[in-house]
């Protein structure tokens, strides 16, 4: 596992993850999110080097109630393709 490394996250490569919904979101709610990098792995794929990052984002409403926990996986291919 990589302990110190900076990778650029191409959000167009963001894969849908597992989302847990806790509170109903209503029109007018102000939602904010905070993301945490859970892990970054390096792997050798058939087409070259891959970085796989797992992010978890907690979204809260204006009352600080936890609305959604979203987990996403990003796969970054060598050369950005």
C-alpha positions as CSV (number, residue, x, y, z in Angstrom):
1,X,0.0,0.0,0.0
2,X,1.2,3.5,-0.8
3,X,1.5,5.8,2.2
4,X,2.5,9.1,0.6
5,X,1.6,9.8,-3.0
6,X,-0.3,12.4,-4.8
7,X,-2.6,11.3,-7.6
8,X,-4.8,13.4,-9.8
9,X,-8.4,12.2,-9.6
10,X,-10.1,12.4,-13.0
11,X,-13.7,12.7,-11.9
12,X,-15.0,11.5,-15.3
13,X,-13.6,8.1,-14.3
14,X,-15.6,8.0,-11.1
15,X,-17.5,4.8,-10.7
16,X,-20.8,4.6,-8.8
17,X,-20.3,3.1,-5.4
18,X,-22.3,1.9,-2.5
19,X,-24.5,4.7,-1.1
20,X,-26.3,4.6,2.3
21,X,-29.1,7.1,2.7
22,X,-30.1,8.1,6.2
23,X,-32.3,11.2,6.0
24,X,-34.7,12.4,3.4
25,X,-33.4,15.3,1.3
26,X,-36.0,18.1,0.7
27,X,-36.1,21.0,-1.7
28,X,-34.2,23.9,-0.1
29,X,-31.8,21.7,2.0
30,X,-28.2,22.9,1.9
31,X,-26.0,19.8,1.5
32,X,-22.3,19.8,2.1
33,X,-19.8,16.9,1.8
34,X,-16.5,15.9,3.1
35,X,-14.4,13.2,1.4
36,X,-11.8,10.9,2.9
37,X,-9.4,8.7,0.9
38,X,-9.9,5.2,2.3
39,X,-7.2,3.5,0.3
40,X,-4.9,3.8,-2.8
41,X,-3.6,0.6,-4.4
42,X,-1.2,0.1,-7.3
43,X,-1.8,-2.8,-9.6
44,X,-0.4,-4.1,-12.8
45,X,-3.2,-4.7,-15.3
46,X,-3.1,-6.3,-18.8
47,X,-3.0,-2.8,-20.4
48,X,-0.4,-1.4,-18.0
49,X,-0.2,0.2,-14.5
50,X,-3.3,1.1,-12.6
51,X,-4.0,3.2,-9.5
52,X,-7.2,2.3,-7.6
53,X,-8.4,4.9,-5.1
54,X,-11.4,4.3,-2.8
55,X,-13.1,7.5,-1.4
56,X,-15.8,7.8,1.2
57,X,-17.9,11.0,1.3
58,X,-20.3,12.0,4.1
59,X,-23.0,14.4,3.1
60,X,-24.8,16.5,5.8
61,X,-27.7,18.9,5.7
62,X,-27.9,22.4,7.2
63,X,-28.8,20.8,10.6
64,X,-25.6,18.7,10.5
65,X,-27.7,15.5,10.1
66,X,-25.9,12.8,8.2
67,X,-27.8,12.4,4.9
68,X,-25.7,10.1,2.7
69,X,-22.5,8.1,3.0
70,X,-21.2,7.5,-0.5
71,X,-18.3,5.2,-1.3
72,X,-16.6,5.5,-4.7
73,X,-13.9,3.7,-6.5
74,X,-11.7,5.5,-9.0
75,X,-9.5,3.5,-11.5
76,X,-6.7,5.5,-13.0
77,X,-4.9,4.0,-16.0
78,X,-1.3,4.8,-16.8
79,X,-1.3,7.5,-19.4
80,X,-4.7,8.8,-18.2
81,X,-6.7,6.7,-20.6
